[in-house]
Amino acid sequence: AVKFKESHFKKQIKVKGQRLTPYVK
């Protein structure tokens, strides 16, 4: 379940743009 959530989160980040990229790292 955690992996799925992370994948979805990453997808949302891509959709929003590189603004949240630093947050992921």
Order of alpha helices (4+ residues) and beta strands (2+ residues): alpha-alpha
